[in-house]
Amino acid sequence: MPQPETFADIKDQATRICDASSFELLSYPITGIGLPLLKMRLPALDAAARPVLLGAGIHGDEPAAVTAVLQFVSSHQWKKYPQLQFTIYPCINPTGYNLGTRENANGDDVNRSFYGKGTPESEAMRSSLDGDAYDFWIDAHEDYAEDGFYMFAPLDGVGASEIVKAVGKVGPITSKSEIDEMRVIDGIVKHEGDIRKRIDARKDWPMAFYLIKKFSERGFTPETPGLQPLKLRVTMQLAAYNSALSQFAEEVTVTGGDVCSR
């Protein structure tokens, strides 16, 4: 699947994917911008499938994450996990994607607006999640300034070292010991102290914090390196998803679907 050049391309690809397979494609208005928030619901292949959320494009300058999420669906990779039922958000920040900027068209970082009154995008996202339940989530990102992969797993429980190992088979892992003033060990960002207390103390929540508080502590944020070619970054994104999902699906199988999300 080619990289979408604009949000209109994302919408067109998502529509064609859903029409071809009779998936549900929901559209939520984003106040004041005239572009919708898209939500793709894939069917459950097993009656006891556990719900998983996969989202991308909350920063508009991270095209490999958007491309990979669409490719994950269009290439039927999701079918490898009948134990899981997927909800896909291919692009959470449409105006930022069109502009190729981290922020939205108003200059706001959508990924710092999930506490209290947010941006139009985070408000639409939260509204679209009302009534949903998720046992696992992937908040897909890129880092434009990095040449190696790293990841956040705030409360672990996702097999972070296995994810990094899988990505390392297809692309470089960061050799840095610190990123954004946070300690990094073998490509995994380490949070100092009690992360739950840090979440409660902050008012500039990224979406990951919101997903932790509302749904599940089981989830992670892959950060592919923006200095690498796009095709490689997409491959690295998919390697991260598939490693995490394989582990979670195996856990669901072993426990018979009785998975504690907190």
Summary of the structure (lengths in Angstrom):
residues: 262
radius of gyration: 17.0
end to end distance: 35.1
largest distance: 47.7
contacts: 892
relative contact order: 0.17
helix: 38%
strand: 20%
